[in-house]
Amino acid sequence: MKVKLSTDDRCAIDLVLEARAEGNGSVESCFGKSTATLQKRMRAVDKVLGALSQMPAQEPPANLVAKTMKYIRKHQHDVAIAPAAVIDANRRANVTHHGMSFRPLH
């Protein structure tokens, strides 16, 4: 069963995390009085985060650095160099309109 967070759930999570970062546990200082529904969601978020904080922290594997370096060495030459034709096409794609220059977003 998949559960998706609603926009209200996301807001509640943001508010709880913001309040925890502030250290005072109060959201009113930044966001004003919250509704009863939002307060209920925030209490639920706080419970979940509290339960997660009780879980033991997993230690990274002892060979993490060695495995990472092996992966880097294995894939260091995988980066393809773009042919000059692609680079030139991208340069031509820049459009100038009324003195303003627009670049492609990707």
Summary of the structure (lengths in Angstrom):
residues: 106
radius of gyration: 24.5
end to end distance: 35.5
largest distance: 60.3
contacts: 175
relative contact order: 0.07
helix: 58%
strand: 6%
